[in-house]
Amino acid sequence: MSSPLSATFLLHLVNQPIIGFHKDDLGDWVAELRCGHGQHVRHQPPLSSRPWVLSLEGRQQYMGTVLNCKKCDEEQ
Ligand SMILES: [Zn+2]
């Protein structure tokens, strides 16, 4: 393969701000992005350490934070 991780690739990442949160059927937190997609924001240390997502206060602090939306990336 000759496809190095270049700056061009990074430019294609789509970042979307968080506009809300909800829990999925399994009780995992999902960030709602402005594009209409959802993205899991699990707290599963050591893989995903997001203790802030467990508290209302923490989630409010992360409102408006941008996440890379993988679904938007795929749609490009
Ligand atoms: Zn999206």
N, CA, C, O and the ligand as a Tripos MOL2 file, in Angstrom:
@<TRIPOS>MOLECULE
protein
  305   303    77     0     0
PROTEIN
NO_CHARGES

@<TRIPOS>ATOM
      1 N           0.8370   -1.2070    0.0000 N.3       1 MET1
      2 CA          0.0000    0.0000    0.0000 C.3       1 MET1
      3 C           0.8660    1.2490    0.0000 C.2       1 MET1
      4 O           1.8460    1.3270    0.7410 O.2       1 MET1
      5 N           0.5170    2.2120   -0.8130 N.am      2 SER2
      6 CA          1.2630    3.4600   -0.8390 C.3       2 SER2
      7 C           0.3290    4.6250   -0.5420 C.2       2 SER2
      8 O           0.2080    5.5560   -1.3380 O.2       2 SER2
      9 N          -0.3220    4.5630    0.5990 N.am      3 SER3
     10 CA         -1.1990    5.6670    0.9860 C.3       3 SER3
     11 C          -0.8330    6.1580    2.3800 C.2       3 SER3
     12 O          -1.4880    5.8170    3.3650 O.2       3 SER3
     13 N           0.2280    6.9670    2.4480 N.am      4 PRO4
     14 CA          0.6710    7.4700    3.7500 C.3       4 PRO4
     15 C          -0.3700    8.3780    4.4000 C.2       4 PRO4
     16 O          -1.1550    9.0370    3.7180 O.2       4 PRO4
     17 N          -0.3600    8.3990    5.7170 N.am      5 LEU5
     18 CA         -1.2650    9.2870    6.4550 C.3       5 LEU5
     19 C          -0.7710   10.7200    6.2650 C.2       5 LEU5
     20 O           0.1360   11.1780    6.9600 O.2       5 LEU5
     21 N          -1.3770   11.4050    5.3230 N.am      6 SER6
     22 CA         -0.8920   12.7250    4.9530 C.3       6 SER6
     23 C          -1.7890   13.8260    5.5030 C.2       6 SER6
     24 O          -2.8580   13.5580    6.0520 O.2       6 SER6
     25 N          -1.3410   15.0610    5.3500 N.am      7 ALA7
     26 CA         -2.1370   16.2080    5.7770 C.3       7 ALA7
     27 C          -3.4310   16.2680    4.9770 C.2       7 ALA7
     28 O          -4.4610   16.7200    5.4760 O.2       7 ALA7
     29 N          -3.3700   15.8160    3.7540 N.am      8 THR8
     30 CA         -4.5640   15.8150    2.9070 C.3       8 THR8
     31 C          -5.6470   14.9570    3.5370 C.2       8 THR8
     32 O          -6.8240   15.3200    3.5310 O.2       8 THR8
     33 N          -5.2490   13.8370    4.0690 N.am      9 PHE9
     34 CA         -6.2080   12.9460    4.7070 C.3       9 PHE9
     35 C          -6.8450   13.6440    5.9090 C.2       9 PHE9
     36 O          -8.0590   13.5790    6.1020 O.2       9 PHE9
     37 N          -6.0260   14.3030    6.7060 N.am     10 LEU10
     38 CA         -6.5470   14.9440    7.9160 C.3      10 LEU10
     39 C          -7.5570   16.0360    7.5730 C.2      10 LEU10
     40 O          -8.5060   16.2670    8.3220 O.2      10 LEU10
     41 N          -7.3510   16.7030    6.4430 N.am     11 LEU11
     42 CA         -8.2580   17.7710    6.0570 C.3      11 LEU11
     43 C          -9.6530   17.2450    5.7580 C.2      11 LEU11
     44 O         -10.6220   18.0040    5.7780 O.2      11 LEU11
     45 N          -9.7570   15.9710    5.4840 N.am     12 HIS12
     46 CA        -11.0560   15.4080    5.1420 C.3      12 HIS12
     47 C         -11.8430   14.9620    6.3650 C.2      12 HIS12
     48 O         -12.9830   14.5160    6.2350 O.2      12 HIS12
     49 N         -11.2570   15.0750    7.5420 N.am     13 LEU13
     50 CA        -11.9940   14.7120    8.7420 C.3      13 LEU13
     51 C         -13.0750   15.7610    9.0000 C.2      13 LEU13
     52 O         -12.8240   16.9640    8.9190 O.2      13 LEU13
     53 N         -14.2590   15.2920    9.3050 N.am     14 VAL14
     54 CA        -15.3730   16.2090    9.5610 C.3      14 VAL14
     55 C         -15.5740   16.3360   11.0610 C.2      14 VAL14
     56 O         -15.8430   15.3540   11.7540 O.2      14 VAL14
     57 N         -15.4400   17.5580   11.5490 N.am     15 ASN15
     58 CA        -15.6640   17.8060   12.9700 C.3      15 ASN15
     59 C         -17.0230   18.4510   13.1700 C.2      15 ASN15
     60 O         -17.3900   19.3890   12.4610 O.2      15 ASN15
     61 N         -17.7640   17.9410   14.1390 N.am     16 GLN16
     62 CA        -19.1110   18.4450   14.4160 C.3      16 GLN16
     63 C         -19.2310   18.7080   15.9110 C.2      16 GLN16
     64 O         -18.7510   17.9130   16.7190 O.2      16 GLN16
     65 N         -19.8630   19.8100   16.2870 N.am     17 PRO17
     66 CA        -20.0420   20.0990   17.7140 C.3      17 PRO17
     67 C         -21.1290   19.2390   18.3500 C.2      17 PRO17
     68 O         -22.0950   18.8440   17.6980 O.2      17 PRO17
     69 N         -20.9480   18.9640   19.6210 N.am     18 ILE18
     70 CA        -21.9430   18.2110   20.3920 C.3      18 ILE18
     71 C         -23.0990   19.1380   20.7470 C.2      18 ILE18
     72 O         -22.8920   20.2260   21.2840 O.2      18 ILE18
     73 N         -24.3250   18.6950   20.4400 N.am     19 ILE19
     74 CA        -25.4860   19.5170   20.7750 C.3      19 ILE19
     75 C         -26.3460   18.8600   21.8390 C.2      19 ILE19
     76 O         -27.3050   19.4670   22.3170 O.2      19 ILE19
     77 N         -26.0230   17.6370   22.2170 N.am     20 GLY20
     78 CA        -26.8110   16.9750   23.2530 C.3      20 GLY20
     79 C         -26.2650   15.5850   23.5340 C.2      20 GLY20
     80 O         -25.3070   15.1370   22.9050 O.2      20 GLY20
     81 N         -26.8880   14.9150   24.4850 N.am     21 PHE21
     82 CA        -26.4870   13.5580   24.8460 C.3      21 PHE21
     83 C         -27.7240   12.7120   25.0990 C.2      21 PHE21
     84 O         -28.7540   13.2120   25.5510 O.2      21 PHE21
     85 N         -27.6060   11.4280   24.8020 N.am     22 HIS22
     86 CA        -28.6470   10.4870   25.2380 C.3      22 HIS22
     87 C         -27.9880    9.1350   25.4640 C.2      22 HIS22
     88 O         -26.8600    8.8860   25.0380 O.2      22 HIS22
     89 N         -28.7370    8.2610   26.1560 N.am     23 LYS23
     90 CA        -28.2370    6.9080   26.3750 C.3      23 LYS23
     91 C         -28.8280    5.9680   25.3390 C.2      23 LYS23
     92 O         -29.9900    6.1010   24.9530 O.2      23 LYS23
     93 N         -28.0140    5.0140   24.8900 N.am     24 ASP24
     94 CA        -28.5440    4.0210   23.9600 C.3      24 ASP24
     95 C         -29.2120    2.8870   24.7430 C.2      24 ASP24
     96 O         -29.3030    2.9330   25.9700 O.2      24 ASP24
     97 N         -29.6710    1.8790   24.0170 N.am     25 ASP25
     98 CA        -30.4110    0.7830   24.6440 C.3      25 ASP25
     99 C         -29.5970    0.0430   25.6960 C.2      25 ASP25
    100 O         -30.1580   -0.5540   26.6140 O.2      25 ASP25
    101 N         -28.2740    0.0820   25.5620 N.am     26 LEU26
    102 CA        -27.4010   -0.6300   26.4960 C.3      26 LEU26
    103 C         -26.9610    0.2390   27.6670 C.2      26 LEU26
    104 O         -26.2380   -0.2160   28.5540 O.2      26 LEU26
    105 N         -27.4060    1.5020   27.6600 N.am     27 GLY27
    106 CA        -27.0300    2.3930   28.7440 C.3      27 GLY27
    107 C         -25.7230    3.1220   28.5100 C.2      27 GLY27
    108 O         -25.1950    3.7690   29.4130 O.2      27 GLY27
    109 N         -25.1970    3.0160   27.2850 N.am     28 ASP28
    110 CA        -23.9760    3.7540   26.9480 C.3      28 ASP28
    111 C         -24.3460    5.1520   26.4770 C.2      28 ASP28
    112 O         -25.3610    5.3450   25.8080 O.2      28 ASP28
    113 N         -23.5240    6.1120   26.8280 N.am     29 TRP29
    114 CA        -23.8030    7.4850   26.4320 C.3      29 TRP29
    115 C         -23.4350    7.7290   24.9760 C.2      29 TRP29
    116 O         -22.4050    7.2690   24.4830 O.2      29 TRP29
    117 N         -24.3090    8.4650   24.3080 N.am     30 VAL30
    118 CA        -24.0990    8.8260   22.9120 C.3      30 VAL30
    119 C         -24.1690   10.3470   22.8070 C.2      30 VAL30
    120 O         -25.1320   10.9680   23.2580 O.2      30 VAL30
    121 N         -23.1390   10.9350   22.2090 N.am     31 ALA31
    122 CA        -23.1600   12.3660   21.9600 C.3      31 ALA31
    123 C         -23.9380   12.6190   20.6760 C.2      31 ALA31
    124 O         -23.7220   11.9540   19.6630 O.2      31 ALA31
    125 N         -24.8480   13.5900   20.7320 N.am     32 GLU32
    126 CA        -25.6050   13.9590   19.5360 C.3      32 GLU32
    127 C         -24.8800   15.1070   18.8570 C.2      32 GLU32
    128 O         -24.6620   16.1610   19.4530 O.2      32 GLU32
    129 N         -24.5130   14.8890   17.6080 N.am     33 LEU33
    130 CA        -23.7560   15.9000   16.8730 C.3      33 LEU33
    131 C         -24.6810   16.7490   16.0150 C.2      33 LEU33
    132 O         -25.7930   16.3370   15.6860 O.2      33 LEU33
    133 N         -24.2090   17.9420   15.6550 N.am     34 ARG34
    134 CA        -25.0560   18.8840   14.9290 C.3      34 ARG34
    135 C         -25.4950   18.3490   13.5610 C.2      34 ARG34
    136 O         -26.5300   18.7510   13.0300 O.2      34 ARG34
    137 N         -24.7000   17.4450   13.0070 N.am     35 CYS35
    138 CA        -25.0300   16.8850   11.6960 C.3      35 CYS35
    139 C         -26.1860   15.8960   11.7740 C.2      35 CYS35
    140 O         -26.6960   15.4490   10.7470 O.2      35 CYS35
    141 N         -26.6020   15.5490   13.0030 N.am     36 GLY36
    142 CA        -27.6900   14.5970   13.1430 C.3      36 GLY36
    143 C         -27.2090   13.1930   13.4800 C.2      36 GLY36
    144 O         -28.0160   12.3210   13.8050 O.2      36 GLY36
    145 N         -25.9170   12.9700   13.4050 N.am     37 HIS37
    146 CA        -25.3580   11.6620   13.7620 C.3      37 HIS37
    147 C         -25.1220   11.5830   15.2560 C.2      37 HIS37
    148 O         -25.1000   12.5930   15.9600 O.2      37 HIS37
    149 N         -24.9450   10.3560   15.7230 N.am     38 GLY38
    150 CA        -24.5940   10.1450   17.1180 C.3      38 GLY38
    151 C         -23.2400    9.4750   17.2040 C.2      38 GLY38
    152 O         -22.8370    8.7490   16.2960 O.2      38 GLY38
    153 N         -22.5410    9.7200   18.2960 N.am     39 GLN39
    154 CA        -21.2570    9.0600   18.4810 C.3      39 GLN39
    155 C         -21.1100    8.6380   19.9410 C.2      39 GLN39
    156 O         -21.3050    9.4430   20.8510 O.2      39 GLN39
    157 N         -20.7650    7.3640   20.1540 N.am     40 HIS40
    158 CA        -20.6120    6.8800   21.5170 C.3      40 HIS40
    159 C         -19.4890    7.6040   22.2340 C.2      40 HIS40
    160 O         -18.4130    7.8100   21.6730 O.2      40 HIS40
    161 N         -19.7420    7.9850   23.4670 N.am     41 VAL41
    162 CA        -18.7050    8.5730   24.3190 C.3      41 VAL41
    163 C         -18.6720    7.7500   25.6070 C.2      41 VAL41
    164 O         -19.0590    8.2100   26.6810 O.2      41 VAL41
    165 N         -18.1930    6.5180   25.4530 N.am     42 ARG42
    166 CA        -18.2040    5.5820   26.5740 C.3      42 ARG42
    167 C         -17.1020    5.8850   27.5710 C.2      42 ARG42
    168 O         -16.0330    6.3860   27.2240 O.2      42 ARG42
    169 N         -17.4000    5.5640   28.8220 N.am     43 HIS43
    170 CA        -16.3580    5.6000   29.8470 C.3      43 HIS43
    171 C         -15.9840    4.1560   30.1540 C.2      43 HIS43
    172 O         -16.5980    3.5100   31.0030 O.2      43 HIS43
    173 N         -14.9660    3.6580   29.4510 N.am     44 GLN44
    174 CA        -14.5040    2.2820   29.6270 C.3      44 GLN44
    175 C         -12.9910    2.2700   29.7740 C.2      44 GLN44
    176 O         -12.2840    1.8610   28.8530 O.2      44 GLN44
    177 N         -12.4860    2.7130   30.9170 N.am     45 PRO45
    178 CA        -11.0380    2.7250   31.0970 C.3      45 PRO45
    179 C         -10.4800    1.3240   30.9870 C.2      45 PRO45
    180 O         -11.1640    0.3780   31.3750 O.2      45 PRO45
    181 N          -9.2340    1.1340   30.4620 N.am     46 PRO46
    182 CA         -8.3690    2.2200   30.0070 C.3      46 PRO46
    183 C          -8.5540    2.5690   28.5370 C.2      46 PRO46
    184 O          -7.8640    3.4550   28.0310 O.2      46 PRO46
    185 N          -9.4620    1.9020   27.8410 N.am     47 LEU47
    186 CA         -9.6330    2.1720   26.4090 C.3      47 LEU47
    187 C         -10.1940    3.5650   26.1710 C.2      47 LEU47
    188 O          -9.6460    4.3380   25.3850 O.2      47 LEU47
    189 N         -11.2730    3.8750   26.8440 N.am     48 SER48
    190 CA        -11.9040    5.1750   26.6960 C.3      48 SER48
    191 C         -12.1400    5.7520   28.0850 C.2      48 SER48
    192 O         -13.0490    5.3230   28.7960 O.2      48 SER48
    193 N         -11.3350    6.7080   28.4620 N.am     49 SER49
    194 CA        -11.4840    7.3100   29.7820 C.3      49 SER49
    195 C         -12.2110    8.6350   29.6670 C.2      49 SER49
    196 O         -11.6170    9.6690   29.3640 O.2      49 SER49
    197 N         -13.4890    8.5800   29.9130 N.am     50 ARG50
    198 CA        -14.3040    9.8020   29.8330 C.3      50 ARG50
    199 C         -15.1920    9.8920   31.0730 C.2      50 ARG50
    200 O         -16.4160    9.8380   30.9570 O.2      50 ARG50
    201 N         -14.6020   10.0260   32.2420 N.am     51 PRO51
    202 CA        -15.4190   10.0680   33.4660 C.3      51 PRO51
    203 C         -16.4220   11.2030   33.4570 C.2      51 PRO51
    204 O         -17.4380   11.1380   34.1500 O.2      51 PRO51
    205 N         -16.1500   12.2480   32.6780 N.am     52 TRP52
    206 CA        -17.0460   13.4080   32.6380 C.3      52 TRP52
    207 C         -18.4300   13.0460   32.0970 C.2      52 TRP52
    208 O         -19.4180   13.7060   32.4190 O.2      52 TRP52
    209 N         -18.4980   11.9870   31.2670 N.am     53 VAL53
    210 CA        -19.7740   11.6930   30.6250 C.3      53 VAL53
    211 C         -20.7880   11.1260   31.6170 C.2      53 VAL53
    212 O         -21.9850   11.0830   31.3320 O.2      53 VAL53
    213 N         -20.3050   10.6910   32.7810 N.am     54 LEU54
    214 CA        -21.1910   10.0650   33.7640 C.3      54 LEU54
    215 C         -21.9680   11.0770   34.5910 C.2      54 LEU54
    216 O         -22.9540   10.7220   35.2380 O.2      54 LEU54
    217 N         -21.5400   12.3190   34.5780 N.am     55 SER55
    218 CA        -22.2520   13.3090   35.3800 C.3      55 SER55
    219 C         -22.8830   14.3750   34.4900 C.2      55 SER55
    220 O         -22.3480   14.7280   33.4390 O.2      55 SER55
    221 N         -24.0220   14.8730   34.9310 N.am     56 LEU56
    222 CA        -24.7180   15.9210   34.1720 C.3      56 LEU56
    223 C         -23.8120   17.1310   33.9960 C.2      56 LEU56
    224 O         -23.7480   17.7330   32.9240 O.2      56 LEU56
    225 N         -23.1140   17.4710   35.0750 N.am     57 GLU57
    226 CA        -22.2180   18.6280   35.0320 C.3      57 GLU57
    227 C         -21.1330   18.4290   33.9680 C.2      57 GLU57
    228 O         -20.8350   19.3340   33.1880 O.2      57 GLU57
    229 N         -20.5530   17.2290   33.9540 N.am     58 GLY58
    230 CA        -19.4980   16.9380   32.9890 C.3      58 GLY58
    231 C         -20.0000   17.0240   31.5630 C.2      58 GLY58
    232 O         -19.3280   17.5660   30.6850 O.2      58 GLY58
    233 N         -21.1900   16.4840   31.3430 N.am     59 ARG59
    234 CA        -21.7360   16.5120   29.9790 C.3      59 ARG59
    235 C         -22.0040   17.9410   29.5500 C.2      59 ARG59
    236 O         -21.7590   18.3050   28.4000 O.2      59 ARG59
    237 N         -22.5030   18.7480   30.4670 N.am     60 GLN60
    238 CA        -22.7800   20.1430   30.1160 C.3      60 GLN60
    239 C         -21.5000   20.8680   29.7240 C.2      60 GLN60
    240 O         -21.5070   21.7360   28.8510 O.2      60 GLN60
    241 N         -20.3910   20.4970   30.3860 N.am     61 GLN61
    242 CA        -19.1140   21.1330   30.0590 C.3      61 GLN61
    243 C         -18.6690   20.7920   28.6420 C.2      61 GLN61
    244 O         -17.9740   21.5750   27.9940 O.2      61 GLN61
    245 N         -19.0740   19.6210   28.1700 N.am     62 TYR62
    246 CA        -18.6210   19.1820   26.8510 C.3      62 TYR62
    247 C         -19.5880   19.5490   25.7350 C.2      62 TYR62
    248 O         -19.3350   19.2380   24.5710 O.2      62 TYR62
    249 N         -20.6920   20.2050   26.0760 N.am     63 MET63
    250 CA        -21.6050   20.6900   25.0360 C.3      63 MET63
    251 C         -20.8470   21.6790   24.1570 C.2      63 MET63
    252 O         -20.1730   22.5770   24.6610 O.2      63 MET63
    253 N         -20.9600   21.5110   22.8460 N.am     64 GLY64
    254 CA        -20.2830   22.4230   21.9340 C.3      64 GLY64
    255 C         -18.8840   21.9840   21.5640 C.2      64 GLY64
    256 O         -18.2780   22.5300   20.6420 O.2      64 GLY64
    257 N         -18.3610   20.9840   22.2910 N.am     65 THR65
    258 CA        -17.0450   20.4550   21.9370 C.3      65 THR65
    259 C         -17.1510   19.7210   20.6060 C.2      65 THR65
    260 O         -18.1320   19.0200   20.3570 O.2      65 THR65
    261 N         -16.1500   19.8790   19.7560 N.am     66 VAL66
    262 CA        -16.2310   19.2090   18.4620 C.3      66 VAL66
    263 C         -15.6290   17.8100   18.5350 C.2      66 VAL66
    264 O         -14.5900   17.5790   19.1550 O.2      66 VAL66
    265 N         -16.3250   16.8900   17.8770 N.am     67 LEU67
    266 CA        -15.8430   15.5240   17.7150 C.3      67 LEU67
    267 C         -15.7000   15.2510   16.2300 C.2      67 LEU67
    268 O         -16.4040   15.8340   15.4060 O.2      67 LEU67
    269 N         -14.7860   14.3640   15.9030 N.am     68 ASN68
    270 CA        -14.6740   13.9090   14.5230 C.3      68 ASN68
    271 C         -15.8170   12.9430   14.2570 C.2      68 ASN68
    272 O         -15.9010   11.8910   14.8910 O.2      68 ASN68
    273 N         -16.6950   13.2890   13.3270 N.am     69 CYS69
    274 CA        -17.8240   12.4170   13.0080 C.3      69 CYS69
    275 C         -17.4150   11.4290   11.9230 C.2      69 CYS69
    276 O         -17.2190   11.7960   10.7650 O.2      69 CYS69
    277 N         -17.2910   10.1680   12.3240 N.am     70 LYS70
    278 CA        -16.8350    9.1480   11.3720 C.3      70 LYS70
    279 C         -17.8800    8.8970   10.2900 C.2      70 LYS70
    280 O         -17.5400    8.5550    9.1580 O.2      70 LYS70
    281 N         -19.1450    9.0680   10.6420 N.am     71 LYS71
    282 CA        -20.1870    8.8510    9.6330 C.3      71 LYS71
    283 C         -20.1280    9.9250    8.5580 C.2      71 LYS71
    284 O         -20.3030    9.6260    7.3770 O.2      71 LYS71
    285 N         -19.8810   11.1880    8.9540 N.am     72 CYS72
    286 CA        -19.7360   12.2490    7.9560 C.3      72 CYS72
    287 C         -18.5070   11.9920    7.0960 C.2      72 CYS72
    288 O         -18.5300   12.2260    5.8870 O.2      72 CYS72
    289 N         -17.4290   11.5070    7.7210 N.am     73 ASP73
    290 CA        -16.2190   11.1920    6.9560 C.3      73 ASP73
    291 C         -16.5450   10.2000    5.8450 C.2      73 ASP73
    292 O         -16.0980   10.3450    4.7070 O.2      73 ASP73
    293 N         -17.3410    9.1800    6.2050 N.am     74 GLU74
    294 CA        -17.6480    8.1370    5.2260 C.3      74 GLU74
    295 C         -18.5260    8.6520    4.1060 C.2      74 GLU74
    296 O         -18.4590    8.1670    2.9770 O.2      74 GLU74
    297 N         -19.3520    9.6400    4.4220 N.am     75 GLU75
    298 CA        -20.2700   10.1550    3.4090 C.3      75 GLU75
    299 C         -19.5920   11.0810    2.4210 C.2      75 GLU75
    300 O         -20.1440   11.3830    1.3630 O.2      75 GLU75
    301 N         -18.4020   11.5290    2.7620 N.am     76 GLN76
    302 CA        -17.7110   12.4730    1.8740 C.3      76 GLN76
    303 C         -17.2880   11.8250    0.5670 C.2      76 GLN76
    304 O         -16.6960   12.4850   -0.2860 O.2      76 GLN76
    305 ZN        -22.0630   13.3180   11.0800 Zn       77 ZN77
@<TRIPOS>BOND
     1     1     2 1
     2     2     3 1
     3     3     4 2
     4     3     5 am
     5     5     6 1
     6     6     7 1
     7     7     8 2
     8     7     9 am
     9     9    10 1
    10    10    11 1
    11    11    12 2
    12    11    13 am
    13    13    14 1
    14    14    15 1
    15    15    16 2
    16    15    17 am
    17    17    18 1
    18    18    19 1
    19    19    20 2
    20    19    21 am
    21    21    22 1
    22    22    23 1
    23    23    24 2
    24    23    25 am
    25    25    26 1
    26    26    27 1
    27    27    28 2
    28    27    29 am
    29    29    30 1
    30    30    31 1
    31    31    32 2
    32    31    33 am
    33    33    34 1
    34    34    35 1
    35    35    36 2
    36    35    37 am
    37    37    38 1
    38    38    39 1
    39    39    40 2
    40    39    41 am
    41    41    42 1
    42    42    43 1
    43    43    44 2
    44    43    45 am
    45    45    46 1
    46    46    47 1
    47    47    48 2
    48    47    49 am
    49    49    50 1
    50    50    51 1
    51    51    52 2
    52    51    53 am
    53    53    54 1
    54    54    55 1
    55    55    56 2
    56    55    57 am
    57    57    58 1
    58    58    59 1
    59    59    60 2
    60    59    61 am
    61    61    62 1
    62    62    63 1
    63    63    64 2
    64    63    65 am
    65    65    66 1
    66    66    67 1
    67    67    68 2
    68    67    69 am
    69    69    70 1
    70    70    71 1
    71    71    72 2
    72    71    73 am
    73    73    74 1
    74    74    75 1
    75    75    76 2
    76    75    77 am
    77    77    78 1
    78    78    79 1
    79    79    80 2
    80    79    81 am
    81    81    82 1
    82    82    83 1
    83    83    84 2
    84    83    85 am
    85    85    86 1
    86    86    87 1
    87    87    88 2
    88    87    89 am
    89    89    90 1
    90    90    91 1
    91    91    92 2
    92    91    93 am
    93    93    94 1
    94    94    95 1
    95    95    96 2
    96    95    97 am
    97    97    98 1
    98    98    99 1
    99    99   100 2
   100    99   101 am
   101   101   102 1
   102   102   103 1
   103   103   104 2
   104   103   105 am
   105   105   106 1
   106   106   107 1
   107   107   108 2
   108   107   109 am
   109   109   110 1
   110   110   111 1
   111   111   112 2
   112   111   113 am
   113   113   114 1
   114   114   115 1
   115   115   116 2
   116   115   117 am
   117   117   118 1
   118   118   119 1
   119   119   120 2
   120   119   121 am
   121   121   122 1
   122   122   123 1
   123   123   124 2
   124   123   125 am
   125   125   126 1
   126   126   127 1
   127   127   128 2
   128   127   129 am
   129   129   130 1
   130   130   131 1
   131   131   132 2
   132   131   133 am
   133   133   134 1
   134   134   135 1
   135   135   136 2
   136   135   137 am
   137   137   138 1
   138   138   139 1
   139   139   140 2
   140   139   141 am
   141   141   142 1
   142   142   143 1
   143   143   144 2
   144   143   145 am
   145   145   146 1
   146   146   147 1
   147   147   148 2
   148   147   149 am
   149   149   150 1
   150   150   151 1
   151   151   152 2
   152   151   153 am
   153   153   154 1
   154   154   155 1
   155   155   156 2
   156   155   157 am
   157   157   158 1
   158   158   159 1
   159   159   160 2
   160   159   161 am
   161   161   162 1
   162   162   163 1
   163   163   164 2
   164   163   165 am
   165   165   166 1
   166   166   167 1
   167   167   168 2
   168   167   169 am
   169   169   170 1
   170   170   171 1
   171   171   172 2
   172   171   173 am
   173   173   174 1
   174   174   175 1
   175   175   176 2
   176   175   177 am
   177   177   178 1
   178   178   179 1
   179   179   180 2
   180   179   181 am
   181   181   182 1
   182   182   183 1
   183   183   184 2
   184   183   185 am
   185   185   186 1
   186   186   187 1
   187   187   188 2
   188   187   189 am
   189   189   190 1
   190   190   191 1
   191   191   192 2
   192   191   193 am
   193   193   194 1
   194   194   195 1
   195   195   196 2
   196   195   197 am
   197   197   198 1
   198   198   199 1
   199   199   200 2
   200   199   201 am
   201   201   202 1
   202   202   203 1
   203   203   204 2
   204   203   205 am
   205   205   206 1
   206   206   207 1
   207   207   208 2
   208   207   209 am
   209   209   210 1
   210   210   211 1
   211   211   212 2
   212   211   213 am
   213   213   214 1
   214   214   215 1
   215   215   216 2
   216   215   217 am
   217   217   218 1
   218   218   219 1
   219   219   220 2
   220   219   221 am
   221   221   222 1
   222   222   223 1
   223   223   224 2
   224   223   225 am
   225   225   226 1
   226   226   227 1
   227   227   228 2
   228   227   229 am
   229   229   230 1
   230   230   231 1
   231   231   232 2
   232   231   233 am
   233   233   234 1
   234   234   235 1
   235   235   236 2
   236   235   237 am
   237   237   238 1
   238   238   239 1
   239   239   240 2
   240   239   241 am
   241   241   242 1
   242   242   243 1
   243   243   244 2
   244   243   245 am
   245   245   246 1
   246   246   247 1
   247   247   248 2
   248   247   249 am
   249   249   250 1
   250   250   251 1
   251   251   252 2
   252   251   253 am
   253   253   254 1
   254   254   255 1
   255   255   256 2
   256   255   257 am
   257   257   258 1
   258   258   259 1
   259   259   260 2
   260   259   261 am
   261   261   262 1
   262   262   263 1
   263   263   264 2
   264   263   265 am
   265   265   266 1
   266   266   267 1
   267   267   268 2
   268   267   269 am
   269   269   270 1
   270   270   271 1
   271   271   272 2
   272   271   273 am
   273   273   274 1
   274   274   275 1
   275   275   276 2
   276   275   277 am
   277   277   278 1
   278   278   279 1
   279   279   280 2
   280   279   281 am
   281   281   282 1
   282   282   283 1
   283   283   284 2
   284   283   285 am
   285   285   286 1
   286   286   287 1
   287   287   288 2
   288   287   289 am
   289   289   290 1
   290   290   291 1
   291   291   292 2
   292   291   293 am
   293   293   294 1
   294   294   295 1
   295   295   296 2
   296   295   297 am
   297   297   298 1
   298   298   299 1
   299   299   300 2
   300   299   301 am
   301   301   302 1
   302   302   303 1
   303   303   304 2
@<TRIPOS>SUBSTRUCTURE
     1 MET1         2 RESIDUE 1 A MET
     2 SER2         6 RESIDUE 1 A SER
     3 SER3        10 RESIDUE 1 A SER
     4 PRO4        14 RESIDUE 1 A PRO
     5 LEU5        18 RESIDUE 1 A LEU
     6 SER6        22 RESIDUE 1 A SER
     7 ALA7        26 RESIDUE 1 A ALA
     8 THR8        30 RESIDUE 1 A THR
     9 PHE9        34 RESIDUE 1 A PHE
    10 LEU10       38 RESIDUE 1 A LEU
    11 LEU11       42 RESIDUE 1 A LEU
    12 HIS12       46 RESIDUE 1 A HIS
    13 LEU13       50 RESIDUE 1 A LEU
    14 VAL14       54 RESIDUE 1 A VAL
    15 ASN15       58 RESIDUE 1 A ASN
    16 GLN16       62 RESIDUE 1 A GLN
    17 PRO17       66 RESIDUE 1 A PRO
    18 ILE18       70 RESIDUE 1 A ILE
    19 ILE19       74 RESIDUE 1 A ILE
    20 GLY20       78 RESIDUE 1 A GLY
    21 PHE21       82 RESIDUE 1 A PHE
    22 HIS22       86 RESIDUE 1 A HIS
    23 LYS23       90 RESIDUE 1 A LYS
    24 ASP24       94 RESIDUE 1 A ASP
    25 ASP25       98 RESIDUE 1 A ASP
    26 LEU26      102 RESIDUE 1 A LEU
    27 GLY27      106 RESIDUE 1 A GLY
    28 ASP28      110 RESIDUE 1 A ASP
    29 TRP29      114 RESIDUE 1 A TRP
    30 VAL30      118 RESIDUE 1 A VAL
    31 ALA31      122 RESIDUE 1 A ALA
    32 GLU32      126 RESIDUE 1 A GLU
    33 LEU33      130 RESIDUE 1 A LEU
    34 ARG34      134 RESIDUE 1 A ARG
    35 CYS35      138 RESIDUE 1 A CYS
    36 GLY36      142 RESIDUE 1 A GLY
    37 HIS37      146 RESIDUE 1 A HIS
    38 GLY38      150 RESIDUE 1 A GLY
    39 GLN39      154 RESIDUE 1 A GLN
    40 HIS40      158 RESIDUE 1 A HIS
    41 VAL41      162 RESIDUE 1 A VAL
    42 ARG42      166 RESIDUE 1 A ARG
    43 HIS43      170 RESIDUE 1 A HIS
    44 GLN44      174 RESIDUE 1 A GLN
    45 PRO45      178 RESIDUE 1 A PRO
    46 PRO46      182 RESIDUE 1 A PRO
    47 LEU47      186 RESIDUE 1 A LEU
    48 SER48      190 RESIDUE 1 A SER
    49 SER49      194 RESIDUE 1 A SER
    50 ARG50      198 RESIDUE 1 A ARG
    51 PRO51      202 RESIDUE 1 A PRO
    52 TRP52      206 RESIDUE 1 A TRP
    53 VAL53      210 RESIDUE 1 A VAL
    54 LEU54      214 RESIDUE 1 A LEU
    55 SER55      218 RESIDUE 1 A SER
    56 LEU56      222 RESIDUE 1 A LEU
    57 GLU57      226 RESIDUE 1 A GLU
    58 GLY58      230 RESIDUE 1 A GLY
    59 ARG59      234 RESIDUE 1 A ARG
    60 GLN60      238 RESIDUE 1 A GLN
    61 GLN61      242 RESIDUE 1 A GLN
    62 TYR62      246 RESIDUE 1 A TYR
    63 MET63      250 RESIDUE 1 A MET
    64 GLY64      254 RESIDUE 1 A GLY
    65 THR65      258 RESIDUE 1 A THR
    66 VAL66      262 RESIDUE 1 A VAL
    67 LEU67      266 RESIDUE 1 A LEU
    68 ASN68      270 RESIDUE 1 A ASN
    69 CYS69      274 RESIDUE 1 A CYS
    70 LYS70      278 RESIDUE 1 A LYS
    71 LYS71      282 RESIDUE 1 A LYS
    72 CYS72      286 RESIDUE 1 A CYS
    73 ASP73      290 RESIDUE 1 A ASP
    74 GLU74      294 RESIDUE 1 A GLU
    75 GLU75      298 RESIDUE 1 A GLU
    76 GLN76      302 RESIDUE 1 A GLN
    77 ZN77       305 GROUP 0 **** ****
